[in-house]
Amino acid sequence: DILFTLGKEKIIQKNLKKYTNIKKIYPLGSFFYEHRNRLNKISKKKDYEFDIVYLGINFTRSVFISNEVINGYFKALNWLKKYSIKNPHLKILIKHHDKSIVTNKERKIFENSNVKFVENSNFYGESYDYCFNSKIICSFGSALLLKISIFNKNIFFLNPNNLNKNFFKIQKFEKVQIRNYKEMEKKFSDIFIWRKKNPKNLDKYCLKGYPTESLIKFINTKN
């Protein structure tokens, strides 16, 4: 009867409606963000400040379902390597999920670059701290990118030649998607040089605030 979602976007909702009868859609926000922030407040921390943070993805069998997806993932990493060489003054981080190890191919790509890897977090949900304290957050297909839109950061899906066809219809997230290197270079440079902000509607991707409070309000209203 009711579908609770991160935000007000219609892309994922339309896809789910193909498979089930949903009578009402109610955006709540991210329970994971709420849980993490209640346990350990996300705040300004110098150690977590980077110019660019690239969020890794969960390496499951469904991720690498085709050569196209594999090629797209590694092409996005090569974009980052190329940009880092052109801009050696920038601090760039790749933050993988705790259960995902950095592959030999990834290490090879970033040889002789200033890109840093973080594999294992120091505490639960540490990725939020890097996102909160950094300037540009990008990924090939991490859902965390949508959740951290509440921080009003510059967020981008790097989707080389539209090869990513596996992650929640990201091709339709037009305003936060980059499909070629020149576009990435221009958007990143606009942010670093001209201080332009990537326009966003925060409620579209993820509601700000704690979803528990919204859920209680929803239940009380119905009763």
Disulfide bonds with the S-S distance in Angstrom:
none
